[in-house]
Amino acid sequence: MAGARFRPPLVYTYAVTFTADEVAQNNASGLRFSHPSRSTRKNFLGLSVGQLVPVGYYDADAGHWVPGPNGVVVKVLNIGAGQASLDVDGQGNPATSQELSALGHLDRRASAARH
């Protein structure tokens, strides 16, 4: 994350760069997705289920971080009928449709496919 600086006491614990070959081939300045993108990672930090995870991107042209909607730590409880049953609050119970809807674009089929 060259040039990426945070205001204390913040530090980043994980960073990833999304790009495409066409960016370099076309001498473009960056990549913009036309739809929200999802990024799923193993809980390598051992964060609590339901914990919010700050999300943002580094704007190299502006020289600062731009915040995005928070992510959330979820746990796959089981998989049935091609969909994952998710714990989203740490109580160990499957999330209701209202809880899933409140979290936005959570895809239980994609979660099932990854596990």
C-alpha atoms as an extended CHARMM CRD file, in Angstrom:
* protein
*
       115  EXT
         1         1  MET       CA              0.0000000000        0.0000000000        0.0000000000  PROA      1               0.0000000000
         2         2  ALA       CA              2.6310000000        2.4570000000       -1.0720000000  PROA      2               0.0000000000
         3         3  GLY       CA              1.7310000000        5.9750000000       -0.0420000000  PROA      3               0.0000000000
         4         4  ALA       CA             -1.2580000000        4.7920000000        1.9530000000  PROA      4               0.0000000000
         5         5  ARG       CA             -1.3620000000        6.5650000000        5.2880000000  PROA      5               0.0000000000
         6         6  PHE       CA             -3.9330000000        6.3470000000        8.0440000000  PROA      6               0.0000000000
         7         7  ARG       CA             -4.7240000000        8.8380000000       10.7220000000  PROA      7               0.0000000000
         8         8  PRO       CA             -3.7970000000        7.4160000000       14.1460000000  PROA      8               0.0000000000
         9         9  PRO       CA             -4.9280000000        5.1570000000       15.7380000000  PROA      9               0.0000000000
        10        10  LEU       CA             -6.0430000000        3.3640000000       12.5490000000  PROA      10              0.0000000000
        11        11  VAL       CA             -3.9980000000        0.7060000000       10.8160000000  PROA      11              0.0000000000
        12        12  TYR       CA             -4.9770000000       -1.6920000000        8.0730000000  PROA      12              0.0000000000
        13        13  THR       CA             -4.9960000000       -5.4100000000        8.7490000000  PROA      13              0.0000000000
        14        14  TYR       CA             -5.6900000000       -6.6100000000        5.2450000000  PROA      14              0.0000000000
        15        15  ALA       CA             -5.4740000000       -4.9780000000        1.8410000000  PROA      15              0.0000000000
        16        16  VAL       CA             -6.1720000000       -6.2320000000       -1.6520000000  PROA      16              0.0000000000
        17        17  THR       CA             -5.9720000000       -4.6930000000       -5.0940000000  PROA      17              0.0000000000
        18        18  PHE       CA             -8.5470000000       -5.5130000000       -7.7460000000  PROA      18              0.0000000000
        19        19  THR       CA             -7.4660000000       -4.9020000000      -11.3130000000  PROA      19              0.0000000000
        20        20  ALA       CA             -7.8500000000       -6.2380000000      -14.8130000000  PROA      20              0.0000000000
        21        21  ASP       CA             -5.3410000000       -6.8100000000      -17.6100000000  PROA      21              0.0000000000
        22        22  GLU       CA             -7.2640000000       -4.3140000000      -19.7380000000  PROA      22              0.0000000000
        23        23  VAL       CA             -6.3850000000       -1.4760000000      -17.3360000000  PROA      23              0.0000000000
        24        24  ALA       CA             -2.6900000000       -1.6990000000      -18.2060000000  PROA      24              0.0000000000
        25        25  GLN       CA             -3.3190000000       -2.6000000000      -21.8490000000  PROA      25              0.0000000000
        26        26  ASN       CA             -5.4400000000        0.5200000000      -22.3570000000  PROA      26              0.0000000000
        27        27  ASN       CA             -3.2480000000        2.7910000000      -20.2450000000  PROA      27              0.0000000000
        28        28  ALA       CA             -6.2650000000        3.4760000000      -18.0140000000  PROA      28              0.0000000000
        29        29  SER       CA             -5.9470000000        5.1770000000      -14.6540000000  PROA      29              0.0000000000
        30        30  GLY       CA             -8.0320000000        2.6240000000      -12.7850000000  PROA      30              0.0000000000
        31        31  LEU       CA            -10.8510000000        0.1270000000      -12.6600000000  PROA      31              0.0000000000
        32        32  ARG       CA            -14.4690000000        0.8670000000      -11.7610000000  PROA      32              0.0000000000
        33        33  PHE       CA            -17.0190000000       -1.9140000000      -11.2450000000  PROA      33              0.0000000000
        34        34  SER       CA            -20.5130000000       -1.3890000000      -12.6700000000  PROA      34              0.0000000000
        35        35  HSD       CA            -22.1060000000       -3.3740000000       -9.8250000000  PROA      35              0.0000000000
        36        36  PRO       CA            -21.2170000000       -3.7840000000       -6.1440000000  PROA      36              0.0000000000
        37        37  SER       CA            -18.3500000000       -6.2200000000       -5.7480000000  PROA      37              0.0000000000
        38        38  ARG       CA            -18.0770000000       -8.8010000000       -2.9910000000  PROA      38              0.0000000000
        39        39  SER       CA            -14.9700000000       -9.9180000000       -1.2460000000  PROA      39              0.0000000000
        40        40  THR       CA            -14.9860000000      -12.9190000000        1.0520000000  PROA      40              0.0000000000
        41        41  ARG       CA            -12.1070000000      -13.9120000000        3.3030000000  PROA      41              0.0000000000
        42        42  LYS       CA            -11.4970000000      -16.4830000000        5.9900000000  PROA      42              0.0000000000
        43        43  ASN       CA            -11.6980000000      -14.9590000000        9.4530000000  PROA      43              0.0000000000
        44        44  PHE       CA             -7.9220000000      -15.0730000000        9.9300000000  PROA      44              0.0000000000
        45        45  LEU       CA             -8.0370000000      -12.3980000000       12.6350000000  PROA      45              0.0000000000
        46        46  GLY       CA            -10.5640000000      -14.3240000000       14.7360000000  PROA      46              0.0000000000
        47        47  LEU       CA            -13.0750000000      -11.4700000000       14.7880000000  PROA      47              0.0000000000
        48        48  SER       CA            -16.4220000000      -12.0410000000       16.4960000000  PROA      48              0.0000000000
        49        49  VAL       CA            -19.4090000000      -13.0140000000       14.3690000000  PROA      49              0.0000000000
        50        50  GLY       CA            -21.5270000000       -9.9080000000       13.8370000000  PROA      50              0.0000000000
        51        51  GLN       CA            -18.5810000000       -7.5420000000       14.2070000000  PROA      51              0.0000000000
        52        52  LEU       CA            -18.5200000000       -4.7210000000       11.6760000000  PROA      52              0.0000000000
        53        53  VAL       CA            -15.4640000000       -4.5420000000        9.4450000000  PROA      53              0.0000000000
        54        54  PRO       CA            -14.4740000000       -1.1730000000        7.9820000000  PROA      54              0.0000000000
        55        55  VAL       CA            -14.2170000000       -1.2100000000        4.2040000000  PROA      55              0.0000000000
        56        56  GLY       CA            -12.7960000000        1.3790000000        1.8630000000  PROA      56              0.0000000000
        57        57  TYR       CA            -10.4460000000        1.9490000000       -0.9890000000  PROA      57              0.0000000000
        58        58  TYR       CA             -7.3110000000        3.9300000000       -1.5230000000  PROA      58              0.0000000000
        59        59  ASP       CA             -7.6780000000        6.7380000000       -4.0480000000  PROA      59              0.0000000000
        60        60  ALA       CA             -4.1270000000        7.0860000000       -5.3510000000  PROA      60              0.0000000000
        61        61  ASP       CA             -4.9280000000       10.2480000000       -7.3090000000  PROA      61              0.0000000000
        62        62  ALA       CA             -6.3380000000       12.0160000000       -4.2380000000  PROA      62              0.0000000000
        63        63  GLY       CA             -3.7790000000       10.4110000000       -1.9050000000  PROA      63              0.0000000000
        64        64  HSD       CA             -6.2330000000        9.2580000000        0.7400000000  PROA      64              0.0000000000
        65        65  TRP       CA             -8.6010000000        6.4850000000        1.8060000000  PROA      65              0.0000000000
        66        66  VAL       CA            -12.2700000000        6.6610000000        0.8290000000  PROA      66              0.0000000000
        67        67  PRO       CA            -14.6720000000        4.8490000000        3.1840000000  PROA      67              0.0000000000
        68        68  GLY       CA            -17.3320000000        2.4820000000        1.9210000000  PROA      68              0.0000000000
        69        69  PRO       CA            -20.2030000000        0.6220000000        3.5690000000  PROA      69              0.0000000000
        70        70  ASN       CA            -18.9960000000       -1.5890000000        6.4420000000  PROA      70              0.0000000000
        71        71  GLY       CA            -18.6950000000       -5.3130000000        6.0010000000  PROA      71              0.0000000000
        72        72  VAL       CA            -19.7180000000       -7.7720000000        8.7020000000  PROA      72              0.0000000000
        73        73  VAL       CA            -18.2770000000      -11.0400000000       10.0070000000  PROA      73              0.0000000000
        74        74  VAL       CA            -20.6900000000      -13.9260000000        9.3370000000  PROA      74              0.0000000000
        75        75  LYS       CA            -20.4810000000      -17.6440000000       10.0740000000  PROA      75              0.0000000000
        76        76  VAL       CA            -21.7780000000      -20.4080000000        7.8230000000  PROA      76              0.0000000000
        77        77  LEU       CA            -23.8450000000      -22.6710000000       10.0960000000  PROA      77              0.0000000000
        78        78  ASN       CA            -24.8280000000      -25.2590000000        7.4910000000  PROA      78              0.0000000000
        79        79  ILE       CA            -25.6350000000      -25.6730000000        3.8250000000  PROA      79              0.0000000000
        80        80  GLY       CA            -28.9030000000      -27.0330000000        2.4960000000  PROA      80              0.0000000000
        81        81  ALA       CA            -30.7440000000      -26.8030000000       -0.8100000000  PROA      81              0.0000000000
        82        82  GLY       CA            -27.8100000000      -24.9200000000       -2.2920000000  PROA      82              0.0000000000
        83        83  GLN       CA            -27.9720000000      -22.0690000000        0.2300000000  PROA      83              0.0000000000
        84        84  ALA       CA            -25.9240000000      -21.3050000000        3.3080000000  PROA      84              0.0000000000
        85        85  SER       CA            -27.5550000000      -20.7580000000        6.6700000000  PROA      85              0.0000000000
        86        86  LEU       CA            -25.6980000000      -17.7920000000        8.1940000000  PROA      86              0.0000000000
        87        87  ASP       CA            -25.1750000000      -16.5400000000       11.7300000000  PROA      87              0.0000000000
        88        88  VAL       CA            -24.8540000000      -12.7590000000       11.4680000000  PROA      88              0.0000000000
        89        89  ASP       CA            -25.0250000000      -11.7190000000       15.1250000000  PROA      89              0.0000000000
        90        90  GLY       CA            -22.9700000000      -14.2850000000       17.0330000000  PROA      90              0.0000000000
        91        91  GLN       CA            -25.9730000000      -15.9350000000       18.7050000000  PROA      91              0.0000000000
        92        92  GLY       CA            -25.4870000000      -19.1840000000       16.7660000000  PROA      92              0.0000000000
        93        93  ASN       CA            -28.9210000000      -18.9970000000       15.1260000000  PROA      93              0.0000000000
        94        94  PRO       CA            -29.6940000000      -18.7610000000       11.4070000000  PROA      94              0.0000000000
        95        95  ALA       CA            -30.2980000000      -15.1890000000       10.2990000000  PROA      95              0.0000000000
        96        96  THR       CA            -33.8500000000      -14.1980000000        9.4750000000  PROA      96              0.0000000000
        97        97  SER       CA            -34.7050000000      -12.8130000000        6.0460000000  PROA      97              0.0000000000
        98        98  GLN       CA            -35.0510000000       -9.3820000000        7.6880000000  PROA      98              0.0000000000
        99        99  GLU       CA            -31.5290000000       -9.6260000000        9.1630000000  PROA      99              0.0000000000
       100       100  LEU       CA            -30.1050000000      -10.7080000000        5.8100000000  PROA      100             0.0000000000
       101       101  SER       CA            -31.9480000000       -7.9130000000        4.0150000000  PROA      101             0.0000000000
       102       102  ALA       CA            -30.5860000000       -5.3410000000        6.4810000000  PROA      102             0.0000000000
       103       103  LEU       CA            -27.0460000000       -6.4560000000        5.6180000000  PROA      103             0.0000000000
       104       104  GLY       CA            -27.5510000000       -5.6790000000        1.9620000000  PROA      104             0.0000000000
       105       105  HSD       CA            -26.1520000000       -7.8260000000       -0.8310000000  PROA      105             0.0000000000
       106       106  LEU       CA            -25.3330000000      -11.0130000000        1.0950000000  PROA      106             0.0000000000
       107       107  ASP       CA            -25.5740000000      -13.9730000000       -1.2820000000  PROA      107             0.0000000000
       108       108  ARG       CA            -26.3430000000      -17.2370000000        0.5310000000  PROA      108             0.0000000000
       109       109  ARG       CA            -25.9630000000      -19.3020000000       -2.6570000000  PROA      109             0.0000000000
       110       110  ALA       CA            -22.4640000000      -17.9330000000       -3.2480000000  PROA      110             0.0000000000
       111       111  SER       CA            -21.6030000000      -18.5730000000        0.4110000000  PROA      111             0.0000000000
       112       112  ALA       CA            -22.7630000000      -22.1690000000        0.0400000000  PROA      112             0.0000000000
       113       113  ALA       CA            -20.7320000000      -22.6460000000       -3.1320000000  PROA      113             0.0000000000
       114       114  ARG       CA            -17.5480000000      -21.4840000000       -1.3690000000  PROA      114             0.0000000000
       115       115  HSD       CA            -17.9000000000      -23.9200000000        1.5370000000  PROA      115             0.0000000000
